[in-house]
Amino acid sequence: RAFWGWLNAVFNKVDYERIQAVGPDRAASEWLLRCGALVRYQGSPKWQQDYNGLPTGPLGKYKIEAINATDSCIMYRGFDYLDGLEHVTDIRLEKCMYIQDECLQKLSETNNLQKSLLQLKIISCGNVTDKGILALHKLTNLEYLYLSDLPGIREKETTFHTLQQALPKLELELDLD
């Protein structure tokens, strides 16, 4: 178990030189696929899941539009890869054992995501608490937030009321017991 934690940490180490060399979307694609997530590019209906099948072409041709991190090992350490992404409208974090409040805070403080992100789904991420959900208030263009199976959320009423006040246009869908 310790070995896998170490390996996942290695997969999440940000290579800033790589970002410079291949651009933010390509570098983020490599990180996400290495960690078991999927990406979808602008103008494409299909999800990219094969690291070795990453499309090639001129620098900056493929822009990430959606991220599906279901069952992936993405963790806070790798979130700097998100900084340069300007076209991400949709993120799904499901069964991500390393996603915790700090990740959501980083996500919401990423300037480009504050502008582009419209939909966010957080499902079965056991380390997310009220603090992480409240941090999402900086995603001012977020239109839809789906939260399900998050046992770390204790103050449901207060948290959601506060978030709803901060983001009045937000459609909040909850499936929490």
C-alpha positions in Angstrom: 0.0 0.0 0.0 2.8 2.4 0.9 4.4 1.6 -2.5 1.3 2.7 -4.4 1.1 5.9 -2.4 4.7 6.6 -3.3 4.1 5.8 -7.0 1.0 8.0 -7.1 2.9 10.9 -5.6 5.5 10.4 -8.4 2.7 10.4 -11.0 1.5 13.7 -9.6 4.8 15.5 -9.5 4.6 18.6 -11.7 7.2 18.9 -14.5 7.3 22.7 -15.2 9.8 22.2 -18.0 7.4 19.8 -19.7 4.6 22.3 -19.4 6.9 24.9 -21.1 8.0 22.4 -23.8 4.6 21.0 -24.9 2.1 23.5 -23.5 -0.4 23.3 -20.6 -3.1 21.2 -22.3 -0.7 18.5 -23.5 1.2 18.4 -20.2 -2.1 18.3 -18.2 -3.4 15.5 -20.5 -0.2 13.5 -19.8 -0.6 14.0 -16.1 -4.3 13.1 -16.0 -4.0 10.0 -18.2 -1.0 8.8 -16.2 -3.1 9.0 -13.1 -6.0 7.1 -14.7 -8.3 10.1 -15.5 -9.9 10.8 -18.9 -9.8 14.0 -20.9 -12.0 15.3 -23.7 -10.8 17.9 -26.2 -12.7 20.8 -27.7 -14.6 19.7 -30.7 -14.3 16.0 -30.0 -17.1 13.8 -28.7 -14.8 11.0 -27.5 -12.9 10.7 -24.3 -9.1 10.2 -24.5 -8.1 7.4 -22.2 -5.0 5.9 -23.7 -1.7 7.7 -22.8 0.1 6.2 -25.8 -2.7 7.3 -28.1 -2.5 11.0 -27.2 -3.1 13.1 -30.3 -0.1 14.9 -31.8 -0.2 18.0 -33.8 0.9 21.6 -33.6 1.5 23.0 -30.1 -1.8 24.1 -28.6 -4.0 22.4 -31.1 -5.8 20.2 -28.6 -7.5 22.1 -25.7 -8.9 20.1 -22.8 -12.6 20.8 -22.4 -13.6 18.1 -19.9 -11.9 16.0 -17.2 -13.3 12.8 -15.8 -11.2 11.8 -12.9 -13.3 8.8 -11.8 -11.1 6.3 -9.9 -8.0 8.2 -10.6 -5.0 8.9 -8.4 -4.9 12.7 -9.0 -3.8 14.6 -5.9 -3.1 18.1 -4.7 0.5 17.8 -5.7 -0.4 17.7 -9.4 -3.0 20.4 -9.4 -0.5 23.0 -10.8 -1.0 21.3 -14.1 -4.5 22.9 -14.2 -3.1 26.5 -14.1 -2.7 26.9 -17.8 -6.0 25.3 -18.9 -8.3 27.9 -20.4 -11.1 25.8 -21.9 -12.2 23.4 -19.2 -15.9 23.6 -18.7 -16.6 20.3 -17.0 -14.9 18.3 -14.2 -16.0 15.1 -12.6 -14.2 13.9 -9.4 -15.6 10.5 -8.5 -14.0 8.0 -6.1 -10.8 9.9 -5.9 -9.2 8.8 -2.7 -6.6 11.6 -2.8 -9.0 14.5 -3.3 -9.4 16.6 -0.2 -10.3 20.1 0.8 -6.9 21.5 -0.4 -7.6 20.2 -3.9 -10.9 22.0 -4.1 -9.4 25.1 -2.7 -6.6 25.0 -5.4 -9.2 24.3 -8.0 -11.3 27.3 -7.0 -8.2 29.6 -6.9 -7.1 28.7 -10.4 -7.8 31.8 -12.4 -8.5 30.1 -15.7 -11.0 27.7 -14.1 -12.7 30.6 -12.3 -13.5 31.8 -15.8 -14.2 28.6 -17.7 -15.6 26.0 -15.3 -19.4 25.6 -15.7 -20.0 22.1 -14.3 -18.5 20.2 -11.3 -19.4 16.9 -9.9 -17.9 15.6 -6.7 -19.0 12.0 -5.9 -17.7 9.5 -3.3 -14.6 11.5 -2.3 -14.4 10.6 1.4 -11.8 13.3 2.3 -13.9 16.2 1.2 -15.5 18.2 4.0 -17.6 21.4 4.4 -14.4 23.5 4.1 -13.7 22.1 0.7 -17.2 22.7 -0.6 -17.2 26.3 0.8 -13.9 27.0 -1.0 -15.8 26.5 -4.3 -17.4 30.0 -3.9 -14.5 31.4 -6.0 -15.8 29.6 -9.1 -18.0 32.5 -10.0 -19.1 31.1 -13.4 -20.0 27.7 -12.1 -23.6 26.9 -13.2 -24.0 23.4 -11.9 -22.6 21.5 -8.9 -23.5 17.9 -8.1 -22.5 16.5 -4.8 -23.1 12.9 -3.8 -21.9 10.4 -1.1 -19.6 12.8 0.8 -19.5 11.6 4.4 -17.1 14.4 5.4 -19.8 17.0 4.9 -21.3 17.6 8.4 -23.0 21.0 8.3 -25.0 20.4 5.1 -27.7 23.1 5.6 -25.2 25.9 6.6 -22.6 24.9 3.9 -25.1 24.8 1.0 -26.9 28.0 2.1 -23.6 29.8 2.3 -22.5 28.5 -1.1 -25.9 29.3 -2.7 -25.6 32.9 -1.3 -22.1 33.3 -2.7 -23.2 31.8 -6.1 -26.8 32.8 -6.7 -26.9 31.4 -10.3 -25.6 28.0 -9.2 -27.8 25.0 -9.7 -26.9 22.8 -6.7 -27.9 19.1 -6.9 -27.5 17.0 -3.8 -27.6 13.3 -3.2 -26.4 13.2 0.4 -27.7 11.3 3.3 
